[in-house]
Amino acid sequence: MKRVQIHHSSPFFDSDDEASLLQVLRDRHISSGKRTAFLGKCVARLLHRKWALPVQSGTDALAAALKIMGLKKNSKVAVPAYICGAPLDAIAIAGLRPVAVDIDRNTLAIDTSAVNRMKDVSAVIGAHLFGIPAPLHEITNRNLIEDCAQTLAVDIDGMRVGSIGRISICSFYATKLLTTGHGGAIAGDGMELYRRAVDLFDHDKRDRWEPHLHFNMSDLNAALGISQLNKLEKFIAMRKAIARRYVRALGGGALPDSIFSRFLVVSSKRAAPALIRIFEESGIEAKRPVFKPVFMYLGESRRKFPNADWAHQKIVSVPLYPGMEESHVVKMEKILEKHRDELSCWPPA
């Protein structure tokens, strides 16, 4: 394998980000404070929510969401079969049980019809994956947690992604659409849920001890997030501009309905490992977008989840991100054009 010349993912930083971080250090208040509170207001506005609380990771946000819903211990939670293992961590923290559900091949999101047929699940985790908005508003379970870690600032059927579930969660990890380093947020509309979340995080000055989750984001992370959020529209435009070039290189025209937190390709001839090797031989880091899907961690048979298994076997994610060097974009165009007879982007336009 050649030495990697083009990395799969990279965050984008500029002088505004540096200035924001430097100001926090100069103010000497780096724990959760006014910047964290302001980021929460910004995220709530972005998601069309009444409130949002920044936390230390998307997994923390998901665990807190499950906690404040007041679900009975060992209740079942439906989770997409094709998603990373982080939801399993959150479900375990909350003392609940995961139930994998196959995905819709077009959106790669949880199959809403399959979820709606399930009568014994107390909550549903639904995610808009890889920049593709999914019809999660079709889910009838009241306790929908909407994961928009990879898809922000877009609408579906006139509704803002992030405003659909009873609770929404975000991740601001280093490879997401915007980053705070590690970080995330929990958001909603119901004020009783808000009070439960605040109480869950606020462990200080208590007359009586109760278990709490020390999940609050620091002002240092929040300052970076505020600066990054100001560039989100620019980031998405940059991603779409590169995606348009990739689609043209593949011989296509219109862009798929995506903001391209990942650019996904499938081969008509090869499975994912062989396709990844094609890019590796040119010094390009390509990956399966989900290293190991939830259904595999749960030891479930692949036959029960044909769409999730198809996605795992066939889909590959290739480099696309704001600030990508022009020479790297050109190199990607050339390799996509070279293999255009067997490659196509996913989802199709």
C-alpha positions in Angstrom: 0.0 0.0 0.0 1.3 3.5 -0.9 1.9 6.1 1.8 -1.3 8.1 2.4 -1.2 11.3 0.5 -4.9 12.3 0.8 -6.5 11.7 4.2 -10.1 10.7 4.4 -11.1 13.5 6.7 -9.7 16.7 8.1 -11.2 19.6 10.1 -11.1 23.2 8.7 -9.7 26.0 10.9 -8.9 29.6 10.2 -7.8 32.7 12.1 -11.3 33.3 13.5 -11.2 29.9 15.2 -7.7 30.7 16.6 -8.9 34.1 17.9 -12.0 32.6 19.6 -9.9 30.1 21.5 -7.2 32.6 22.4 -9.9 35.0 23.9 -11.1 32.2 26.2 -7.6 31.6 27.5 -7.2 35.4 28.0 -10.5 35.5 29.9 -9.4 32.6 32.1 -12.8 31.0 32.2 -12.5 27.7 30.5 -15.2 25.6 32.3 -18.9 25.7 31.2 -20.0 29.3 31.2 -21.3 32.1 29.0 -19.9 30.8 25.7 -21.4 27.3 26.3 -24.8 28.9 27.0 -24.5 31.0 23.8 -23.6 28.0 21.7 -26.7 26.3 23.1 -28.8 29.2 21.9 -27.1 29.0 18.4 -27.7 25.3 18.1 -31.4 25.6 19.2 -31.8 28.3 16.5 -30.1 26.1 13.9 -32.4 23.1 14.7 -35.6 25.2 15.1 -35.7 24.1 18.7 -36.7 26.0 21.9 -33.5 24.9 23.8 -30.2 23.1 23.4 -27.5 22.2 25.9 -23.9 21.6 24.6 -22.2 18.5 26.0 -18.9 16.7 25.7 -19.9 14.3 22.9 -22.7 13.0 20.7 -22.7 9.8 22.8 -23.2 11.9 25.9 -26.1 13.7 24.3 -27.7 10.4 23.3 -27.3 8.9 26.8 -28.7 12.0 28.4 -31.7 12.0 26.0 -32.5 8.4 26.9 -32.1 9.2 30.6 -34.5 12.2 30.7 -37.2 10.4 28.8 -37.8 8.4 31.9 -37.9 5.0 30.3 -38.3 1.9 32.4 -35.1 -0.1 33.0 -34.5 -2.8 30.3 -37.0 -1.2 28.0 -36.2 -1.8 24.3 -34.8 0.9 22.1 -34.9 0.6 18.3 -31.6 1.5 16.6 -30.6 1.4 13.0 -28.8 -1.8 12.0 -26.3 0.3 9.9 -24.8 2.8 12.3 -21.6 2.8 14.5 -21.5 1.3 17.9 -21.8 4.6 19.9 -25.6 4.2 20.3 -25.0 0.9 22.1 -22.8 2.7 24.6 -25.6 5.3 25.3 -28.3 2.6 25.6 -26.1 0.6 28.0 -25.5 3.8 30.1 -29.2 4.3 30.3 -29.9 0.7 31.4 -31.9 -0.1 28.3 -31.8 -2.8 25.5 -31.0 -2.2 21.8 -33.1 -3.8 19.1 -31.6 -3.5 15.6 -33.8 -2.5 12.7 -32.9 -2.7 9.0 -32.4 0.4 7.0 -34.0 1.9 3.9 -31.4 1.4 1.1 -32.2 4.8 -0.5 -31.5 6.9 2.6 -29.4 4.5 4.6 -31.5 5.6 7.6 -33.7 3.4 9.8 -36.6 1.8 7.9 -39.6 3.9 9.1 -42.2 1.3 8.1 -40.4 -1.4 9.9 -40.2 0.7 13.1 -43.8 1.6 12.9 -44.7 -2.1 12.9 -42.9 -2.7 16.2 -45.2 -2.6 19.2 -42.7 -3.4 22.0 -40.1 -0.7 21.7 -40.2 2.3 24.1 -38.0 4.6 22.0 -36.4 4.9 18.6 -33.1 6.3 17.6 -33.2 7.6 14.1 -30.3 9.2 12.3 -29.8 11.3 9.2 -26.6 9.7 7.9 -23.8 11.0 5.8 -25.5 14.3 4.9 -28.7 12.6 3.6 -32.0 13.9 5.1 -34.2 11.0 6.0 -38.1 11.0 6.5 -37.9 10.4 10.2 -41.2 12.4 10.6 -42.9 9.2 9.4 -42.0 7.4 12.6 -45.0 7.2 14.9 -43.2 6.3 18.2 -43.5 9.3 20.4 -40.0 8.8 21.9 -38.1 9.5 18.8 -34.5 10.7 19.3 -33.4 12.4 16.1 -29.6 12.1 15.5 -28.5 14.8 13.2 -24.7 14.5 13.8 -24.0 14.2 10.1 -26.8 16.3 8.6 -27.4 19.9 9.6 -29.0 23.1 8.2 -31.3 21.3 5.7 -35.1 20.7 5.5 -37.1 17.6 4.5 -40.8 18.0 3.6 -40.7 21.5 5.0 -39.3 20.5 8.3 -35.9 21.3 9.6 -33.6 18.3 10.2 -33.3 18.3 14.0 -36.8 19.6 14.7 -38.6 16.3 14.1 -37.9 14.1 17.1 -39.1 14.5 20.7 -35.4 15.1 21.4 -32.5 15.8 19.0 -28.9 15.2 19.4 -25.7 16.4 17.6 -22.1 15.5 17.5 -19.3 18.0 17.0 -16.5 15.5 16.8 -13.4 16.4 14.7 -14.7 14.8 11.5 -18.3 16.2 11.6 -19.7 19.1 9.7 -18.4 21.5 12.3 -16.3 20.7 15.3 -15.6 21.6 18.9 -12.9 18.9 19.1 -15.0 16.5 21.1 -18.5 17.7 21.7 -22.2 17.5 21.0 -25.6 18.9 22.0 -29.0 17.8 23.2 -32.0 19.8 22.1 -35.8 19.9 22.3 -39.0 21.9 22.8 -40.6 20.5 26.0 -39.6 22.5 29.0 -40.0 19.5 31.4 -37.4 17.7 29.4 -35.2 20.8 29.6 -35.5 20.9 33.4 -34.7 17.2 33.6 -31.6 17.7 31.5 -30.4 20.6 33.5 -30.9 18.7 36.7 -29.1 15.7 35.3 -26.0 17.7 34.6 -26.1 20.0 37.6 -24.4 18.1 40.4 -23.1 21.0 42.6 -24.6 22.5 45.8 -27.0 19.6 46.5 -28.4 18.7 49.9 -28.9 15.1 48.8 -26.7 13.0 46.5 -28.2 11.5 43.4 -26.4 10.1 40.3 -25.6 12.8 37.8 -23.9 12.9 34.4 -20.9 15.3 34.3 -21.4 16.0 30.6 -21.3 19.8 30.3 -19.2 21.3 27.5 -16.4 23.7 28.4 -16.2 27.3 27.2 -13.0 26.4 25.4 -14.8 23.9 23.2 -17.9 26.1 22.9 -15.8 29.1 21.6 -14.5 26.9 18.8 -18.0 25.7 18.1 -19.4 29.2 17.9 -16.7 30.2 15.4 -17.3 27.0 13.4 -21.0 27.4 13.4 -20.6 30.8 11.8 -19.0 29.1 8.9 -21.5 26.2 8.5 -23.2 27.6 5.4 -19.8 28.1 3.8 -18.7 24.6 4.8 -21.7 23.0 3.2 -21.3 25.1 0.0 -17.6 23.9 -0.2 -18.7 20.3 0.3 -21.3 20.6 -2.5 -18.9 22.2 -4.9 -16.4 19.4 -4.5 -19.2 16.8 -4.7 -20.4 18.4 -8.0 -16.9 17.8 -9.5 -16.9 14.2 -8.3 -20.3 13.5 -9.8 -19.2 15.0 -13.1 -16.1 12.8 -13.0 -18.3 9.8 -12.6 -20.3 10.8 -15.7 -23.3 12.1 -13.8 -25.2 15.4 -13.7 -27.5 16.3 -10.9 -26.4 16.1 -7.3 -28.0 13.6 -4.9 -30.1 15.0 -2.1 -27.2 15.4 0.4 -24.9 17.9 2.0 -22.1 15.4 1.7 -20.7 15.0 5.2 -19.5 11.9 3.4 -19.1 11.2 -0.4 -20.2 7.6 -0.9 -19.4 5.4 -3.8 -20.4 1.9 -4.8 -18.9 -0.4 -7.4 -20.8 -2.7 -9.8 -17.9 -5.1 -9.7 -16.2 -5.1 -6.3 -17.0 -5.3 -2.7 -15.9 -2.6 -0.3 -12.5 -4.0 0.7 -11.4 -4.4 -2.9 -12.7 -0.9 -3.8 -10.8 0.6 -0.9 -7.6 -1.0 -2.2 -8.1 0.8 -5.5 -7.9 4.1 -3.7 -5.1 3.0 -1.4 -2.9 2.1 -4.3 -3.1 5.8 -5.4 -2.3 7.0 -1.8 -5.9 7.9 -1.1 -7.5 7.0 2.3 -10.9 5.5 1.6 -13.1 3.8 4.3 -16.2 2.0 5.0 -18.4 4.8 6.4 -19.4 2.5 9.3 -16.5 0.4 10.5 -18.7 -2.3 12.0 -22.5 -1.9 12.0 -24.6 -2.3 15.1 -26.2 -5.6 14.0 -22.8 -7.2 13.8 -21.8 -6.0 17.3 -25.1 -7.5 18.5 -24.2 -10.9 16.9 -27.2 -10.8 14.6 -27.4 -12.7 11.4 -26.8 -10.6 8.3 -29.7 -12.3 6.6 -32.1 -10.4 9.0 -30.7 -7.1 7.7 -30.2 -7.4 4.0 -30.1 -3.6 3.3 -27.7 -2.9 6.2 -25.5 -5.8 5.1 -25.6 -4.6 1.5 -24.4 -1.1 2.7 -21.6 -2.7 4.7 -20.4 -4.9 1.9 -20.7 -2.3 -0.9 -20.4 1.3 0.2 -17.1 3.2 0.5 -16.5 6.8 1.7 -13.8 8.8 -0.1 -12.2 12.1 0.9 -14.3 15.3 0.7 -14.1 18.2 3.1 -13.8 22.0 3.3 -10.2 23.2 2.8 -9.2 20.2 0.7 -6.2 21.0 -1.4 -7.0 21.6 -5.1 -4.4 19.1 -6.2 -6.1 16.5 -4.0 -9.5 17.3 -5.5 -8.0 16.9 -9.0 -6.4 13.6 -8.1 -9.8 12.4 -6.8 -11.5 13.5 -10.0 -9.0 11.6 -12.1 -9.3 8.3 -10.2 -13.1 8.5 -10.2 -13.1 9.2 -14.0 -10.8 6.3 -14.6 -13.2 3.9 -12.9 -16.4 5.6 -13.9 -17.6 2.5 -15.8 -18.0 0.6 -12.5 -18.4 3.4 -9.9 -21.5 5.5 -9.0 -22.2 7.8 -6.1 -24.7 7.0 -3.4 -27.5 7.9 -3.1 -28.3 8.2 -6.8 -29.4 11.6 -8.0 
